[in-house]
Amino acid sequence: MSDPVILISHPVLAGLEPVFAGAGLRMAREWDLTDADRAEVRAILHAGEFVLTPQALAALPKLGLIACVSVGYDGVDVAWCRSRGIDVSHADGLNAEDVADHAIGLMIAAWRNIPAGDRTVREGRWRHEDRLAPQPSLGGRRLGIVGLGAIGQAVARRAEAMRLQVAWWGPRDKPAPWPRAENLLALARDSDILVVASRAEASNRGLISREIIEAVGPKGLIVNVARGSLIDEPELVAALKDGRLWRAALDVFQTEPTPPERWAEAPNAVLTPHTAGSSTEAIPLMVAQAIDNVQRFLRGEALASPVAPVAD
């Protein structure tokens, strides 16, 4: 009997293949998969934002686990998997502090227009009078957080230390030291800065709609470190261009890599390439947890970090 095959689902994980193989796992790449290997696939190592279709999963007769290396698992139909006896795990909160750091960094960079200042110095356009065109202070501003999971709470703690007034909204109430808004629109209206940190799922695609964007308004900033699907990106770009939104700071996008031409006429946006949670400390922990989940599954043991039936 052949060893069980562990499938790498997407090229974004290809660089980690030696790590997975070093743990004694027999690896195969989805894009190189043979029929013989397909019949022996027991688990998938997955980057959770990429879609795994039921049709593709149904073609793997021995599949029992999808182990997401990422915290998010929005590309996986968890209910469909559970109905067919397929477990799903993820990296539960392992990079939340790093993502929160990045969110705060994006917020400061956008609010104080730091990238523009950097370009001014590098391009030799620094004039002494530029010092008399100051950016607004952050102290006392109202910060709204969409989604108060591990990342949202970490953002809130940092924001409090920066003298920001913190509020939040999420579809499920929970005990928290910060007030929960009546609804998302109320939070957006009452926020100078809106940080999107919610878990993405089919039901909240486009959650940050034109109405929410306009509620943040021409003096407001939207920061997204969750998933690109949560924001109506064409509406966001249009609002930036015509002044209905002051600034945006984004680490995630509707399509990744995002087309650069989309942002060519939106200099009031600070953009990073989905790197918020990719620290040298967090990635090894996330990979190790995914491997641990696979090994536990193959031994018939309880998973270390299964996807909860109801997420925060």
C-alpha positions as CSV (number, residue, x, y, z in Angstrom):
1,M,0.0,0.0,0.0
2,S,1.4,3.4,-1.0
3,D,2.0,6.3,1.4
4,P,-0.8,8.8,1.6
5,V,-0.4,11.8,-0.7
6,I,-0.5,15.3,0.7
7,L,-1.5,17.8,-2.0
8,I,-0.1,21.3,-2.3
9,S,-3.1,23.2,-3.7
10,H,-1.5,26.4,-5.1
11,P,1.8,27.7,-6.4
12,V,1.9,30.3,-3.7
13,L,2.9,27.4,-1.3
14,A,5.4,25.8,-3.7
15,G,8.4,27.3,-1.9
16,L,7.4,25.5,1.3
17,E,7.4,22.1,-0.3
18,P,10.9,21.1,1.1
19,V,9.6,21.9,4.6
20,F,6.5,19.7,4.1
21,A,8.6,16.9,2.6
22,G,11.1,17.2,5.4
23,A,8.3,16.4,7.9
24,G,8.1,13.0,6.2
25,L,5.0,13.8,4.1
26,R,4.7,12.5,0.5
27,M,4.0,15.6,-1.4
28,A,2.3,16.2,-4.8
29,R,1.5,19.5,-6.6
30,E,-2.1,20.1,-7.7
31,W,-0.8,21.4,-11.1
32,D,1.3,18.3,-11.6
33,L,-1.1,15.7,-10.2
34,T,-1.3,12.3,-11.8
35,D,-4.3,10.0,-11.7
36,A,-2.4,7.6,-9.5
37,D,-1.6,10.3,-7.0
38,R,-5.2,11.7,-7.1
39,A,-6.5,8.4,-5.9
40,E,-4.2,8.5,-2.8
41,V,-4.6,12.1,-1.7
42,R,-5.6,12.1,2.0
43,A,-5.0,15.8,2.8
44,I,-4.5,19.2,1.1
45,L,-2.2,21.9,2.3
46,H,-3.9,25.1,1.2
47,A,-3.7,28.9,1.2
48,G,-7.2,29.6,2.3
49,E,-8.1,32.5,0.1
50,F,-7.9,30.5,-3.1
51,V,-11.1,28.7,-4.2
52,L,-11.2,24.9,-3.9
53,T,-14.3,23.9,-5.9
54,P,-16.5,21.0,-4.8
55,Q,-16.0,19.4,-8.3
56,A,-12.2,19.3,-7.7
57,L,-12.5,18.0,-4.2
58,A,-15.0,15.3,-5.2
59,A,-12.4,13.9,-7.6
60,L,-10.2,13.0,-4.6
61,P,-11.9,9.9,-3.2
62,K,-9.7,9.5,0.0
63,L,-9.6,13.2,0.9
64,G,-10.2,13.8,4.6
65,L,-8.5,17.1,5.6
66,I,-7.9,20.5,4.1
67,A,-5.2,22.1,6.3
68,C,-5.0,25.8,5.6
69,V,-1.6,27.3,6.2
70,S,-3.4,30.7,6.4
71,V,-5.7,32.0,9.1
72,G,-8.4,32.6,6.6
73,Y,-10.3,29.8,4.8
74,D,-12.8,31.7,2.7
75,G,-11.9,29.7,-0.4
76,V,-13.1,26.5,1.2
77,D,-16.8,25.6,1.4
78,V,-16.6,24.4,5.0
79,A,-20.3,23.2,5.1
80,W,-19.9,21.2,1.9
81,C,-16.7,19.6,3.3
82,R,-18.3,18.7,6.6
83,S,-21.3,17.1,4.9
84,R,-18.8,14.8,3.2
85,G,-16.6,14.0,6.2
86,I,-13.8,16.3,5.2
87,D,-12.2,18.3,8.1
88,V,-10.9,21.8,7.7
89,S,-8.1,23.4,9.8
90,H,-6.4,26.8,9.8
91,A,-3.7,28.8,11.4
92,D,-5.7,29.9,14.4
93,G,-4.6,33.5,15.3
94,L,-0.9,32.8,14.9
95,N,-0.2,36.0,12.9
96,A,-2.8,38.3,14.4
97,E,-0.3,40.6,16.2
98,D,1.8,41.0,13.0
99,V,-1.3,41.8,11.0
100,A,-2.4,44.4,13.6
101,D,1.1,45.9,13.4
102,H,0.8,46.2,9.7
103,A,-2.7,47.7,9.9
104,I,-1.4,50.4,12.3
105,G,1.5,51.0,10.0
106,L,-0.8,51.4,7.0
107,M,-3.0,53.7,9.0
108,I,-0.2,56.0,10.0
109,A,1.4,56.0,6.5
110,A,-1.9,56.9,4.9
111,W,-3.1,59.4,7.5
112,R,0.2,61.3,7.6
113,N,0.8,60.8,3.8
114,I,4.2,59.3,4.5
115,P,4.7,57.7,1.0
116,A,4.3,61.0,-0.7
117,G,6.9,62.6,1.6
118,D,9.3,59.8,0.8
119,R,8.8,60.4,-2.9
120,T,9.3,64.1,-2.5
121,V,12.7,63.5,-0.8
122,R,13.9,60.9,-3.3
123,E,12.8,62.9,-6.3
124,G,14.6,66.1,-5.2
125,R,11.3,68.1,-4.8
126,W,11.8,69.0,-1.2
127,R,11.1,72.6,-0.5
128,H,11.3,74.4,2.8
129,E,7.7,75.6,2.5
130,D,6.5,72.0,2.5
131,R,6.8,72.0,6.2
132,L,4.0,74.5,6.3
133,A,1.6,72.0,4.6
134,P,1.1,69.7,7.6
135,Q,-1.0,66.5,7.8
136,P,-3.8,66.1,10.5
137,S,-3.0,64.6,13.8
138,L,-4.2,61.1,14.8
139,G,-4.7,61.8,18.5
140,G,-8.4,61.8,19.5
141,R,-9.6,60.4,16.1
142,R,-12.4,57.9,16.0
143,L,-11.3,54.4,14.9
144,G,-14.0,51.9,13.8
145,I,-13.0,48.2,13.5
146,V,-15.1,45.8,11.4
147,G,-14.7,42.4,13.0
148,L,-13.4,42.0,16.5
149,G,-11.6,38.7,16.2
150,A,-7.9,38.2,17.2
151,I,-6.8,40.8,14.7
152,G,-9.5,43.3,15.4
153,Q,-8.8,43.2,19.2
154,A,-5.0,43.5,18.6
155,V,-5.7,46.6,16.4
156,A,-7.9,48.0,19.2
157,R,-5.3,47.7,21.9
158,R,-2.7,49.4,19.7
159,A,-5.1,52.2,18.8
160,E,-6.0,52.9,22.4
161,A,-2.3,53.4,23.2
162,M,-2.2,55.9,20.3
163,R,-5.1,58.0,22.0
164,L,-7.7,56.9,19.4
165,Q,-11.3,56.4,20.3
166,V,-12.2,52.8,19.5
167,A,-15.5,51.3,18.5
168,W,-16.4,48.2,16.6
169,W,-19.1,46.3,14.8
170,G,-19.5,42.6,13.9
171,P,-22.5,40.4,13.1
172,R,-22.2,38.6,16.4
173,D,-22.0,40.5,19.7
174,K,-19.4,39.5,22.2
175,P,-18.0,40.9,25.5
176,A,-15.5,43.6,24.8
177,P,-14.1,46.7,26.5
178,W,-15.0,48.8,23.4
179,P,-18.5,49.8,22.4
180,R,-20.2,47.9,19.6
181,A,-22.0,50.1,17.1
182,E,-25.7,49.4,16.3
183,N,-24.8,48.4,12.7
184,L,-22.0,48.8,10.2
185,L,-23.4,52.0,8.7
186,A,-23.5,53.7,12.1
187,L,-19.9,52.6,12.7
188,A,-18.8,54.1,9.4
189,R,-20.6,57.4,10.0
190,D,-19.0,57.7,13.4
191,S,-15.5,56.8,12.3
192,D,-12.6,58.9,10.9
193,I,-10.8,55.7,10.2
194,L,-12.4,52.3,9.4
195,V,-10.2,49.2,9.7
196,V,-11.5,46.1,8.1
197,A,-10.5,43.0,10.0
198,S,-13.5,40.7,9.5
199,R,-13.3,37.1,8.4
200,A,-14.4,36.8,4.8
201,E,-17.2,34.5,3.8
202,A,-19.8,34.3,1.0
203,S,-22.3,36.3,2.9
204,N,-20.2,39.4,3.4
205,R,-18.7,39.8,-0.1
206,G,-18.7,43.6,-0.9
207,L,-19.6,44.4,2.8
208,I,-17.8,47.7,2.5
209,S,-20.2,49.0,-0.2
210,R,-20.6,52.4,-1.8
211,E,-22.9,53.4,1.1
212,I,-20.3,52.5,3.7
213,I,-17.5,54.1,1.8
214,E,-19.4,57.4,1.5
215,A,-20.3,57.2,5.2
216,V,-16.6,57.3,6.1
217,G,-16.5,60.2,3.8
218,P,-14.2,62.8,2.2
219,K,-12.2,63.3,5.4
220,G,-11.9,59.6,6.2
221,L,-9.6,56.7,5.7
222,I,-10.4,53.0,5.1
223,V,-7.7,50.3,6.0
224,N,-8.1,46.7,4.8
225,V,-6.0,43.9,6.2
226,A,-8.7,41.2,5.9
227,R,-9.7,40.1,2.4
228,G,-10.1,42.1,-0.8
229,S,-13.6,40.5,-1.3
230,L,-14.9,42.5,1.7
231,I,-14.7,45.8,-0.2
232,D,-16.4,46.9,-3.4
233,E,-13.1,47.7,-5.0
234,P,-14.4,49.6,-8.1
235,E,-16.5,51.8,-5.8
236,L,-13.5,52.4,-3.5
237,V,-11.3,53.5,-6.4
238,A,-14.0,55.7,-7.8
239,A,-14.5,57.4,-4.4
240,L,-10.8,58.0,-4.0
241,K,-10.6,59.6,-7.5
242,D,-13.5,61.9,-7.1
243,G,-13.0,62.9,-3.4
244,R,-15.9,61.0,-1.8
245,L,-13.2,59.2,0.3
246,W,-10.0,60.9,1.5
247,R,-7.6,58.0,1.6
248,A,-7.3,54.2,1.7
249,A,-4.6,51.8,2.9
250,L,-4.9,48.3,1.6
251,D,-2.9,45.0,2.0
252,V,-5.5,42.8,0.2
253,F,-7.3,43.2,-3.1
254,Q,-10.1,41.8,-5.2
255,T,-7.7,40.2,-7.6
256,E,-4.1,39.4,-6.5
257,P,-1.7,40.6,-7.8
258,T,-3.9,43.7,-8.3
259,P,-3.6,45.4,-11.7
260,P,-1.3,48.4,-11.2
261,E,-3.3,50.5,-13.7
262,R,-6.3,50.3,-11.3
263,W,-4.4,52.5,-8.9
264,A,-2.6,54.8,-11.4
265,E,-4.9,57.7,-10.8
266,A,-5.4,57.1,-7.1
267,P,-2.2,58.4,-5.4
268,N,-4.2,58.8,-2.2
269,A,-4.0,55.1,-1.6
270,V,-1.2,53.2,0.3
271,L,-0.8,49.7,-1.1
272,T,1.2,46.6,0.1
273,P,1.2,43.2,-1.6
274,H,-0.7,41.0,1.0
275,T,2.2,40.8,3.4
276,A,0.6,41.9,6.7
277,G,0.9,38.5,8.3
278,S,4.1,37.4,6.6
279,S,6.6,37.8,9.3
280,T,9.7,35.7,9.8
281,E,8.3,34.7,13.2
282,A,4.6,33.9,12.1
283,I,5.2,31.9,8.9
284,P,7.1,29.1,10.5
285,L,4.5,28.8,13.2
286,M,1.7,28.7,10.7
287,V,3.5,26.1,8.6
288,A,4.3,24.0,11.6
289,Q,0.7,24.1,12.7
290,A,-0.5,23.0,9.3
291,I,1.9,20.1,9.3
292,D,0.9,19.2,12.9
293,N,-2.7,19.1,11.8
294,V,-1.9,16.8,8.9
295,Q,0.1,14.4,11.0
296,R,-2.6,14.3,13.7
297,F,-5.2,13.6,11.0
298,L,-3.1,10.7,9.6
299,R,-2.7,9.3,13.1
300,G,-6.5,9.6,13.8
301,E,-6.0,12.2,16.5
302,A,-7.9,15.4,17.2
303,L,-6.8,18.4,15.1
304,A,-4.8,21.2,16.8
305,S,-6.7,24.0,15.2
306,P,-10.0,22.9,13.5
307,V,-12.2,25.6,11.9
308,A,-14.8,26.3,14.6
309,P,-18.5,25.8,13.7
310,V,-19.1,29.5,14.3
311,A,-16.1,31.8,13.8
312,D,-15.5,35.1,15.6
